[in-house]
Each structure stands twice: as C-alpha cells, then as structure tokens.
Amino acid sequence: MADQTTGKVPRIQFKVNTKPWADEKIGDVLAEKRRPIVLDDDQRYELITVKRRNEGVVSRGHLLGRDILVKNYAQLRAGDFVISKRQVVHGATGIVPPALDGAIVSNEYLTAVDSERLLTEFLTIVASLPAMRRKFFLSSYGVDIEKLFFDVDDWKKRCVMLPDVPEQSRISQLFRKLDQLIALHQRKHEKLLALKVAMLQKMFPKAGAAVPEVRFKGFSRNWENKNLGKLMPVTSAARVHKHEWTNSGVPFFRTSDVVARYNGEQNAKAYISLELFQELSKKVGRIECGDILITGGGSIGVPYLVTSDEPLYFKDADLLWLKVPECIDGKYLYSYFCSGVFSKYLESISHIGTIGHYTIEQAKRTPIKVPIIDEQRKVGAYFYCLDALIEKHAIQIKKLRQIKSAFLEEMFA
C-alpha cells in the first residue's frame, strides 16, 4: 500500500505503479489540436455535439457545406478530447468515438490530443470528477448559469494531479472495460424492455378481437370477456395512521413503493408492528402470494405482484387489493395490468385533472379478456421470466456502476 500521507498517490494503485502522482499545470500537459477545414458547398459533413453530464460526444446530423453558415470549422479524429465551451460547467466533455472520426466542429469547442504527459482517455475520466468540474466552474464567468463564458486560459493555469503515462494508460483501460461492460448490459436491458413492450401488444387481444396476435401452440379457444369484479374481490385496506408506522416489523406499502418497485428501484421503507398487522388482518383478511396491489391514486394503474406469503400491509384508498382466486393466474393478471390494453382503458375512465384516480368501483368494472387457466399460466410465466431477465441486467448495471464509482473514489480522492 502506498503512503497516503503525501496526498500525491491514490489509495489504490496497480502493483507495477509506485511513483507518486505529480501536481501539473493543465496548460503544461494539455496538447490542443485544431485541424481547420475548408467547407465544400456540395459535400455533406457530419456535425457533433457534446452532451451534458459527461454523456459523451454524439452526432447532431449531416449538412451540406452550403448550409453551414459559419465556415470556421475544424475536423475531429477518433480519440480527440472535446470540450463544449458553452456547456462545460454542465459536464459537456467527452472523447470522440471511432464512429465520428472525420466529423467537424466549430470554434465553440476546444479539442485536445494525446501529449507526452497526458492521454486524452485519462483526461476524459478526470473531466468527469467533481474536482475538475469545480475547476471548469471557477474558470467560467457570467451571471446566467446557462450563458457562462469558459475562460480557457484561466483553466490552463489551474493544476491537476497526474500519474505517469503508463499508469494513465492502465487506469484508462480499466475504466474502458467497465464502461464496455455497462454498455453491454445496458443494450441487453434495453432490448429486453423493447421485447416486453412488443410482446405485451401481441399477446393480449386488441379491441374487438377474441384472440391475441401471438399465442402459444396448443391453444385455439377464444378468450372470454369478463369484468374484473366478477372474477375476484376488489377491495382496499383498513386505515393505518402515520403515527402507527414503525422502523421495523411488517412492510407497509404506499403508492410510491409500488411505483418504485415497478421501475426496478427501492423506495424508503415503512413498517407497522406485527401486533397491528394481526389485528388488521382479522378485519380485512391477509394478502397472499399471487395477489395483486394496484395504485389507485397518483400514478394510477401500476401493479405489484405479491410473490410470497410473508406478512405485508398497505395504505388504504391509494392502493387497491385484488384477491386473486385459483381460477386466475396472478402472473397473467399482472402482465395484463402492464399491457397497452389496460393503459388505454385507464385513459378512458380516469378523472380529468393533474391527478387521476382508479377507484374500487372502476376496478370492478374493468374489462378483461381471459383465456383458459393453462394458457394464462403460459402467458404469465413467459412475462415473469422476461421480467426476471430485465431485472438481472438492471442489477448488473447497478453493480458495475457502483464498482466504477468506488474505483473513481479510491483512485482520485
């Protein structure tokens, strides 16, 4: 472990690196590069922009030379580091990806290349850190945060802690691999989400249809039209007052908890005592595995599938409780509530205003097409497995981002 008292080394380093980091003036290590280009009226050029929050360099489209009114442009190469002078305080910095090699930028952007003492890939990492973001802000002037002027010369006078180039290269490679893994799982996650949306449209009958567009083999019977209230009890809970919440015990769900879980997040938990839960359960019954809670206020129509028989209670009125019978598969019903068919129904019955409501009576009247129980189970299991895959990639993305954040803190604190 390197000596941390000097403040010149990170808390963790690669084993091959033992040299302390040096406090370098940015202007002494930065290699600016501008490749002026004469625009041809009949040639098509790709222009770029740098997104805020360090989200990288992206294309903003193609234009013919004659349509680019300001002619003071320069060409970029893959690996260039780019700063948007007008947006730098918002994190508008990034490295040019291979796909944008040859794109052009105006003089509103600063471009840098590798130097003997600073690699652009390493600079991209440093530029995303709070310490450098502060330097960008301190070197910007103006009264409107959206119109600050970036004083490049002032910024170059400021200092940054740097390792030698071999260590910069190793650190850059580490974070490049982490970013590639995050991007890989992000792409898989997005594809699975798109697949779910598509299949929810195809595996539930559209308005006026008796069967869905896509179904499992071996099933041919028409789906039956039912009202939710004819299939199962729709109710709510006995009231629990806020002063009865506890710091531990039986989980107490609110609308925000259901919405958070639907979005793959965790909300701040509330609880009630086991004694209160048992008392209330004697009045209204107990939630069981396969039952569904659905939001009736705020973000209406968001479902939560109960997946265990562990004690659970919820806020009255804002959440509706569907006591799912044996003739209905809970996973199938949950999938129905995620579908566009249900969303369209909600749009047709929601109260006009900033906050809609989905009441017990409206829920009871909700139309639903129901196949035989075996087909329900097939449909429900399909979407349940799909949700599990989506969650798996979401968890992996979160873990990788936490790992990246931990490395950034340990290497650059």
C-alpha positions in Angstrom: 0.0 0.0 0.0 1.4 3.4 -1.0 2.0 6.1 1.6 -1.2 8.2 1.7 0.1 11.0 3.9 1.7 12.9 1.0 -1.6 13.3 -0.8 0.4 12.6 -4.1 -0.8 9.0 -4.6 -4.2 7.3 -4.8 -5.5 5.0 -2.1 -5.2 2.1 -4.5 -2.7 1.6 -7.4 -1.7 -1.1 -9.8 1.1 -3.2 -8.3 3.5 -2.2 -11.0 3.0 1.5 -10.2 4.6 3.0 -7.1 5.5 6.5 -8.3 3.7 9.4 -6.7 1.3 11.5 -8.8 2.5 15.0 -9.8 0.6 18.2 -9.4 0.7 19.5 -13.0 -0.4 22.8 -14.5 -3.1 21.9 -17.1 -1.6 24.2 -19.7 1.8 22.4 -19.4 0.4 19.0 -20.2 -2.6 19.7 -22.5 -2.0 19.4 -26.2 -4.6 21.4 -28.1 -5.2 20.5 -31.7 -7.2 22.2 -34.4 -7.5 20.9 -37.9 -9.1 23.7 -40.0 -11.1 22.6 -42.9 -12.4 24.4 -46.0 -16.0 23.5 -46.5 -17.1 22.4 -49.9 -20.6 23.5 -50.8 -21.6 20.2 -52.4 -20.0 17.9 -49.7 -22.0 16.5 -46.8 -20.5 16.9 -43.4 -21.3 15.3 -40.0 -21.5 17.7 -37.1 -21.2 16.7 -33.5 -22.4 17.9 -30.1 -21.2 17.1 -26.6 -23.9 16.0 -24.2 -24.2 17.3 -20.7 -23.5 15.1 -17.6 -20.4 13.6 -19.3 -22.7 11.5 -21.6 -20.2 11.8 -24.5 -19.8 13.1 -28.0 -22.7 12.4 -30.3 -23.7 13.2 -33.9 -26.2 16.1 -34.4 -26.8 15.3 -38.0 -25.4 15.9 -41.5 -25.4 19.1 -43.6 -24.1 20.2 -46.9 -21.3 22.7 -46.8 -23.5 25.4 -48.4 -26.0 25.0 -45.5 -23.3 25.6 -42.8 -23.5 29.3 -42.4 -20.4 29.8 -40.1 -17.4 28.5 -42.0 -14.9 28.4 -39.2 -14.9 24.6 -38.7 -12.2 22.0 -37.9 -12.1 18.3 -38.3 -12.0 15.7 -35.5 -10.3 12.3 -35.2 -11.3 9.4 -33.0 -9.7 9.7 -29.6 -9.8 13.5 -29.6 -10.9 15.1 -26.3 -13.6 17.7 -26.8 -14.9 20.5 -24.6 -18.1 22.5 -25.4 -17.1 25.9 -24.2 -20.7 27.0 -23.7 -21.7 23.9 -21.7 -18.6 22.8 -19.9 -20.0 23.7 -16.5 -22.7 21.1 -17.1 -20.3 18.3 -17.9 -20.2 18.7 -21.7 -16.9 17.0 -22.3 -16.0 13.7 -23.9 -13.9 11.7 -26.2 -14.6 11.3 -30.0 -15.7 7.7 -30.7 -14.5 5.8 -33.9 -17.9 6.2 -35.5 -17.4 10.0 -35.5 -13.9 10.1 -36.9 -13.8 12.9 -39.5 -16.8 14.8 -38.1 -16.4 18.6 -37.8 -16.8 21.2 -35.0 -16.9 25.0 -34.8 -14.6 27.1 -32.7 -17.1 26.9 -29.9 -15.3 23.6 -29.0 -11.8 23.0 -27.6 -10.1 19.9 -29.0 -7.1 18.2 -27.4 -5.0 15.1 -28.4 -2.6 12.9 -26.5 0.6 14.6 -25.3 3.8 13.2 -23.8 2.3 13.7 -20.3 -1.4 13.4 -20.7 -3.6 10.9 -22.5 -7.0 12.1 -23.7 -8.7 8.9 -22.5 -7.4 9.6 -19.0 -8.4 13.3 -19.3 -11.9 12.1 -20.1 -12.0 10.4 -16.8 -10.6 13.3 -14.9 -13.0 15.7 -16.5 -16.0 13.8 -15.1 -14.8 14.2 -11.5 -16.1 16.8 -9.1 -12.7 18.4 -8.6 -12.3 19.1 -12.4 -16.0 20.2 -12.6 -15.2 22.7 -10.0 -12.2 24.0 -12.0 -14.4 24.4 -15.1 -16.9 26.4 -13.0 -14.2 28.6 -11.4 -12.8 29.4 -14.9 -16.2 30.4 -16.2 -17.7 33.9 -16.0 -21.2 35.4 -16.2 -24.4 35.8 -14.3 -26.6 33.2 -16.0 -25.6 29.6 -15.5 -26.8 28.8 -19.0 -24.6 31.5 -20.6 -21.3 31.3 -18.7 -18.2 32.1 -20.7 -15.4 29.5 -20.4 -12.0 31.2 -20.0 -9.7 28.5 -21.4 -6.5 30.5 -20.5 -7.6 30.7 -16.9 -8.4 27.0 -16.8 -4.9 26.2 -18.2 -3.4 27.9 -15.2 -5.0 25.5 -12.8 -3.4 22.3 -11.7 -4.4 18.6 -11.8 -2.9 15.6 -10.1 -1.5 13.1 -12.7 0.3 9.8 -12.7 2.9 9.0 -15.3 1.6 8.0 -18.8 2.0 4.2 -18.3 -0.3 4.4 -15.2 -2.7 6.7 -17.0 -2.9 4.0 -19.7 -3.7 1.2 -17.2 -6.3 3.3 -15.4 -7.9 4.2 -18.7 -8.0 0.6 -19.8 -9.7 -0.4 -16.5 -12.4 2.2 -16.8 -12.8 1.5 -20.6 -13.5 -2.2 -19.8 -16.0 -1.2 -17.1 -17.8 1.2 -19.4 -17.9 -1.5 -22.1 -19.5 -4.0 -19.6 -22.0 -1.4 -18.5 -22.9 -0.6 -22.1 -23.2 -4.3 -23.0 -25.7 -4.9 -20.2 -27.4 -1.6 -20.9 -28.0 -2.7 -24.6 -29.3 -6.1 -23.4 -31.6 -4.4 -20.9 -33.0 -2.0 -23.5 -33.6 -4.9 -26.0 -35.4 -6.9 -23.3 -37.6 -3.9 -22.4 -38.4 -3.4 -26.1 -39.2 -7.1 -26.5 -41.5 -6.9 -23.5 -43.4 -3.9 -24.9 -43.8 -5.6 -28.2 -45.0 -8.9 -26.8 -47.4 -7.2 -24.4 -49.0 -5.7 -27.5 -49.1 -9.0 -29.4 -50.0 -11.5 -26.6 -53.2 -9.8 -25.4 -56.2 -9.4 -27.7 -56.7 -6.0 -29.2 -60.1 -4.2 -29.0 -62.7 -6.2 -30.9 -60.5 -9.3 -31.2 -61.2 -12.6 -29.4 -57.7 -13.9 -29.5 -54.2 -12.4 -29.4 -51.9 -12.0 -32.4 -49.3 -14.3 -30.9 -50.1 -17.2 -28.6 -48.5 -20.5 -27.5 -49.0 -23.7 -29.5 -51.8 -26.0 -28.5 -54.3 -23.2 -27.7 -57.2 -22.2 -30.0 -60.2 -21.3 -27.9 -61.5 -17.7 -27.9 -60.7 -15.6 -24.8 -63.7 -14.8 -22.7 -64.8 -11.2 -21.9 -65.1 -10.6 -18.2 -65.3 -7.8 -15.7 -62.6 -7.9 -13.0 -65.2 -7.7 -10.2 -66.9 -10.8 -11.5 -63.6 -12.8 -11.2 -62.3 -11.7 -7.8 -62.8 -9.5 -4.8 -61.5 -5.9 -5.3 -61.1 -4.1 -2.0 -58.7 -1.9 0.0 -57.2 -1.9 3.5 -58.3 -0.8 6.9 -56.8 2.6 7.7 -53.3 2.9 9.2 -52.3 6.3 10.6 -48.8 7.7 10.1 -48.1 7.7 13.8 -48.6 3.9 13.8 -45.7 3.4 11.4 -42.6 1.8 12.9 -38.9 1.4 11.9 -39.2 -2.4 11.6 -41.8 -5.1 11.5 -44.3 -5.8 8.7 -43.6 -3.9 5.4 -46.2 -1.2 4.8 -46.6 -0.4 1.1 -47.6 3.0 -0.2 -48.2 4.1 -3.8 -44.6 5.3 -4.1 -43.3 1.8 -3.0 -45.3 0.1 -5.7 -44.2 2.6 -8.4 -40.6 2.3 -7.3 -40.6 -1.5 -7.5 -42.3 -1.4 -10.9 -39.4 0.7 -12.1 -36.8 -1.6 -10.6 -36.0 0.7 -7.8 -36.2 0.6 -4.0 -38.2 3.2 -2.1 -37.7 4.2 1.6 -39.5 1.5 3.6 -42.2 2.0 6.1 -43.4 -0.7 8.6 -46.1 -1.4 11.1 -45.9 -3.7 14.1 -46.7 -7.4 13.9 -49.4 -6.9 16.5 -51.2 -4.2 14.5 -50.9 -6.3 11.3 -52.5 -9.3 13.0 -55.3 -7.1 14.4 -56.0 -5.5 10.9 -55.8 -8.9 9.2 -58.6 -10.2 11.3 -60.8 -7.4 9.9 -59.9 -7.5 6.2 -58.0 -10.7 5.6 -54.4 -11.3 4.7 -52.5 -10.7 1.5 -51.2 -13.9 0.0 -48.8 -15.0 -2.7 -50.3 -14.4 -6.2 -52.5 -11.4 -5.1 -52.0 -8.0 -6.7 -51.8 -4.5 -5.4 -52.6 -1.7 -7.9 -52.2 2.0 -7.5 -55.5 3.9 -7.4 -54.1 7.4 -6.9 -51.1 9.4 -8.2 -49.5 7.2 -10.9 -52.6 5.1 -11.3 -52.8 1.6 -12.6 -49.3 0.5 -11.6 -49.4 -3.2 -10.4 -47.4 -5.1 -7.8 -47.4 -8.9 -7.8 -47.1 -10.4 -4.3 -44.6 -13.2 -4.7 -44.5 -14.7 -1.1 -46.7 -15.3 1.9 -44.6 -13.1 4.1 -46.7 -10.5 6.1 -47.4 -7.4 4.0 -49.8 -4.5 4.6 -50.6 -1.4 2.6 -52.1 2.1 2.6 -55.8 2.3 2.2 -57.6 4.0 -0.7 -54.3 4.8 -2.6 -53.8 1.0 -3.3 -56.4 -1.5 -4.4 -56.2 -5.1 -3.4 -57.1 -7.9 -5.9 -57.7 -11.1 -4.1 -56.8 -13.5 -6.9 -58.7 -16.7 -7.0 -57.4 -20.1 -8.1 -59.2 -19.8 -11.5 -56.9 -16.9 -12.3 -53.2 -16.9 -12.6 -51.7 -13.9 -10.7 -48.7 -13.6 -13.1 -51.1 -13.5 -16.0 -53.2 -10.8 -14.4 -50.1 -8.8 -13.5 -49.0 -9.0 -17.2 -52.4 -7.7 -18.2 -52.0 -4.7 -16.0 -48.7 -4.0 -17.7 -50.2 -4.1 -21.2 -51.3 -1.4 -23.5 -54.8 -2.7 -23.5 -55.2 -1.8 -19.8 -53.4 1.5 -20.3 -56.0 2.5 -22.9 -58.8 1.5 -20.6 -57.4 3.7 -17.8 -57.2 6.7 -20.2 -60.8 6.3 -21.0 -62.0 6.3 -17.4 -59.5 8.5 -15.5 -60.8 11.7 -14.0 -59.7 14.8 -15.7 -57.1 16.7 -13.7 -53.5 16.7 -12.7 -54.0 13.5 -10.6 -56.3 10.8 -11.8 -58.0 8.1 -9.7 -58.7 4.4 -10.2 -61.4 3.5 -7.7 -62.6 0.2 -6.4 -65.8 0.5 -8.5 -63.9 1.4 -11.6 -61.6 -1.6 -11.0 -64.6 -3.9 -10.6 -65.9 -2.8 -14.0 -62.5 -3.2 -15.7 -63.0 -5.4 -18.8 -60.5 -8.2 -19.2 -60.2 -11.0 -21.7 -59.4 -14.3 -20.1 -58.1 -17.5 -21.7 -58.3 -20.9 -20.0 -56.1 -21.3 -16.9 -53.4 -23.3 -18.7 -52.9 -20.6 -21.3 -53.0 -18.0 -18.5 -50.1 -19.8 -16.8 -48.1 -19.9 -20.0 -48.5 -16.2 -20.7 -47.9 -15.3 -17.1 -44.7 -17.5 -16.9 -43.4 -16.0 -20.1 -43.6 -12.4 -18.9 -42.4 -13.4 -15.4 -39.2 -14.9 -16.8 -38.8 -11.9 -19.1 -39.1 -9.6 -16.1 -36.5 -11.7 -14.2 -34.1 -11.2 -17.1 -34.7 -7.5 -17.3 -34.1 -7.2 -13.5 -31.0 -9.3 -13.7 -29.4 -6.9 -16.2 -30.6 -3.9 -14.3 -28.9 -5.3 -11.1 -25.7 -6.0 -13.1 -25.7 -2.4 -14.4 -26.2 -1.0 -10.9 -23.4 -3.2 -9.5 -21.0 -2.2 -12.3 -21.7 1.5 -11.8 -21.1 1.0 -8.1 -17.8 -0.6 -8.8 -16.8 2.2 -11.2 -17.8 4.8 -8.6 -15.8 3.0 -5.9 -12.7 2.9 -8.1 -13.1 6.6 -9.0 -13.3 7.5 -5.4 -10.3 5.3 -4.3 -8.1 6.4 -7.3 -8.9 10.1 -7.3 -9.9 11.0 -3.8 
